[in-house]
Amino acid sequence: MRLPRATLVTLLAVPTLALTATPASSAVRDDPAPSKSAAASSSAQERVRQFWTPERMASARPMEINRRARVNGPLPEAGTPTVVEPLRANSPGEPWTAGGAVTRTEGRVFFTYQGRTASCSGNAVTSVNKSVVITAGHCVKLDGAYHTNWAFVPGYNSGNAPYGTWAATTLLTTPQWHASEDINYDVAAAVVAPLNGQRLTDVVGAQGIAFNQARGQLMYAFGHPAASPYDGSRLIYCSGTAINDFLLSNDLGLRCNMTGGSSGGPWFLSFSEATGTGIVNSVNSFKYNFLPSYMFGPYFGNDAQNVYNTAQNS
């Protein structure tokens, strides 16, 4: 099923002011599933890290992308997080102040889109190669092209990058997003290069990830929204019981006021407020323009799992 042509959604990436740089080389491979953009030599990765100066990250200002949505009609080994009675459940969007692992594993994603700098959010997850970031499909590819200068900054806070800037070696998304940018499959993974001889999750830790889970559960969503009233400088969260999209997608919904720049931020099952750990089971994806108080995220099924498996074995 496709949305009526007049129906608009807002994808929550945030293109910003035009900047010039030599992009990392990439070659898009049209595989049946999943699809990927393969980067870049070590010198290209270093150019990406140098491109994203603290000043450039801090100066990013959002401009929401309004576009027509395209809709067609067992848990990996990761350890079991400690679950405590929620203290902040049913939050529509406020700064996360409880600390814990999420303040290291979640971060901002930066890239160049159509000649402009842009930002999303993402999260480091457990993986064989210790180098996988989960985000939204439109945070790696939009309007028919993969983004360049792609980097992940875990723990981003008020312009600081306490754990460094991690350049992507490979970007992967679902075949449905690759082919037609189908909002039901707005899922992606990035494999990032080692930094200073260390792999990503050895430095920041990792969250679990799960697929084909029951709907209607308590979930916590995190991100770095950068559109008003937020400015991208702080980690924001929402929490509550997920609903099914009652409109035009097969996605999950959560009452949430996060704005542009939060796309790709993780949705957690079994989230522990005491430790900041959980199981990633969706990401911030889009909002209906006429329903700004709800965020929607894709259901993590087999196609999302294929993306993750391909990424962790890259």
N, C-alpha and C positions, 0 to 999 in steps of 0.2 A: 504494500500500500504506500502511495506517495501522498505527501501533504498537498492540499489545494494550493494553487499557484499564489493565491493572495495571502496565505498564512506564513508569517515570518517568525523565526526564532532568533535569539541572540546566542551565538557561540562566544564563549567567554575568554578567548585569547585577546591580547591587547596590542595591536600594532601601534608603533609610536613614531617619532620623528625620523626622517630619513638620515641615514649615516652611510658612509662608504667604507668598504673594506674588501680585501681579497677573500672571497668565500672559500671554505674548504671544498675541495673537489668532491663530487659525488656522481654515482652512476645508478640510476633508477632501474631496477630489474623487475619486470612485469611477471612475477611468479603467481601461480594460482592461489597459494596461501601459505603463510602470510606474505605480504609484499614488503620490500625493503628498499632503503636507500643506503648504499654502502659508501662510507667515507674513506678515507682521507689518510694521508701519510702522517707520521709523527710531526713533521714540520708544519703541516696544515693544522693539526690539533693545537700546536703551540701558537699559531697565528690566531686561532679562535680564542684561546685563553688570554692572549694579549689584547685582542679586540674588546673583550668585556672588562673594561676598567671599572673600578668602583664608581667613578663619576658617571660612566655610561649607564650602569645598572641603576644608580640612584636617580638619574634624570628621566628614566622611562615614565611616560605619561600615557594613560590608556585612551584608546579610541575603539569603541565596541564595533564588532563586525556584525552587521545585520544582513542575513542572507536566507534564502529559502532552505528549509530542511529537506533532506532527501530520505524518505522512509520507505523501505520495502517491507511490504508487509512484515575426584577425591583429593583432597587437600594435600599439597606438597609438604614434605617434611620441613618444618620450620620451628618446632618447639611450640609449646602451648602457653600463651600469655596468661598472666594472672588477671582474673576478672573480679572487680569490686563493684559494690552497689554504686550506680551512677550518682555523681554529685551535681553534675551540670547538665543532665539530659534535658532535652526540649529547649535548647538554645537556638535562636534563629540567626545568630552570627555575632560573635564577640571575640575579643583577643583571648588567645590561649595563654594562661599564666601559670599552669600547673607543672610545667617542665616535662621531663621524661624523654623517652627515646624519640618521640615524634618531632621534637625540636631539632633533632639531628638528621633524621631520615627524610623529612619533608623539606622542600626547598623551592626556590624559583627556577624556572626554565627560561632561558633567553635564546633568541634566534633572530635571523633576518627573514622577513616575509615581504615579497614584492618591493625590495629595496629599502624597507623600513625595519627598524628594530622593533621587537615585540617580546612580550613575556607571557608565560603560563606558569603552572605549578606542576610538581611531580614528587615522586617518593621512591626511595631505594627499597628494594624488596630482596628477600632471600633468593639466592640463585647459585647455580653451579660455578659460574665464572665470577661471582661476587661483584658484578658490574652492571646490574640491570636497574633502570629507572622506569617506572610505570607512569604513563600520562595519558592524555586524550589524543585521539587520532588527529584532530585539527591542530594539535600542538607540534606535529611533525610534518603534516601535509595539508594544504588547503588550496582550493581553486586550481587543482591539477598539478601542483608542483610541490616537491619536498623543500622544507626550509633549509637554510644554510646557517653557518656560524652557530650551530646548536650547542648549548652548554647547560649544565646543571649546577646550581649553587645551593648545596644543602645547608640548612640552618641559616639562610639569609635573614638578616635582622638589621633594620635601620641603616642600610647601606654597607653592612659588614658581611664578609664571606669567610666565616671562621674556619671552614673546612676546605676551602679552596674552590676553584672553578674547574669542572670536569667536562672536557670536550667529548662529544659523541664520536664513536667510530662507525656505528650502524644505527639507522632508524627503521623501525618496523611497525606496520599497521595491519589491520585486518584486510582481506581481499575486498570486502564490501565497502570499506572506507576508501581503499585505494582506487577502486573502479568508479564509484559513484558518490562517495562521501555520504553514505547512508548513516543517518544519525543513530540508528540502533546499534551500530558497530564502531562508535567513536572511541576507539581504544588503541593505544600505541605503547611501544616499549623502545627505549634507547639503551644501547650498550655504550658505556663510557670507557675511555682509555684510562690506564693507570696514571696516577699523579704522584710524582716524587717517589716512584718505585712501589707505591702501594695501590691496592684495589679499593674501590669505593666502599664496600660494606665492611672491609677491615678497618676503615677509618670512622665511619658514621654509624655502623650497625645496619640492621635490616628488619623490615616488617614481614610477617607472613603474607601469603596470598592464597586465595581460594576461588574455585569456580563451581558453577552449577549448584549454588546454595539456595536454601529456601528464601522466598521473598517475605516482606512484611516484618523484618526484624529491626531491633534498635541499632542505629548506625550513627557514627560520628564522621563528619566530613571536615577536611582541613584544606586550606589553601592560602595563597598570598594575593587576595584581590587588590587591584590597583585603581579601579574606577571609583569615583566618589560614592560613598563617603570615606572609602579606604584609599590608601596611597601606596600599597605594595610593600610597606616597610615592616609589617608585622604578620605573624601567623594568626589566622582567624579560624574559628571553627563553628560548626553547626551540629546539632544532634537532635535525634528524635526517631520515631518509628517510620521506616520507609514505607511509602505507598507505591502502587502501580500507577504509571501515567494513565490518567483517565481521559486523555485527549487523543493524541495521534502517533504515539510511539509505543514501543514495548519496554521502555526504560523504567527505572526506579525514580521516585520523587521524594524530596525531603524539603520541609519548610526551612528556607535558608535565604538570607539577605546578601550573601557574597556576590560580588560583581566581577567585571572583566579582570582577567589576570589570574583568577582562581581555577580556570580550566585545567584539568589534569590532576588536581589535588586529590588525595586519596579519600575514599569512603571505607571506614573500618567496621567490621563485625567484631564482637567480643573484645571491645576496646577497654583497656584498663586505664582509668584516670590516675591511678597510683603510679604506674610505670610508663605510661605513654606508649603502650604497645597494643597491637591489634592485628587483624587479618584484613588485608586490602581486598575489597569485593566490588568496587566500582570506582569511578572518578567523576569529578565535576565535569559536566559536558555542556548543557545549554539551559536557557530559560525561554519560556514563551513571553513575548513582549507584553501580552495582556495579563500575565500572571507572574509579576516580578518577585513575589514572596516565596516561590518554589524553585528549587534547583532540581535538575534531572541528570541522571547518570546511567550509562549503559549497563545492562545485565551482563555479568561475566559468565558467558557460556563457553562452548567448545572452541569458538573462533578466537576469543580472547585468550584461552588457554594455549592455543597453538602459537599465538604471538609470543606469549611468555616463554614457552618451551623453546622456541627457535632462538629467542634472545639469550636465554640462559646457557644455551649450548653453543653460542657463537664464539 
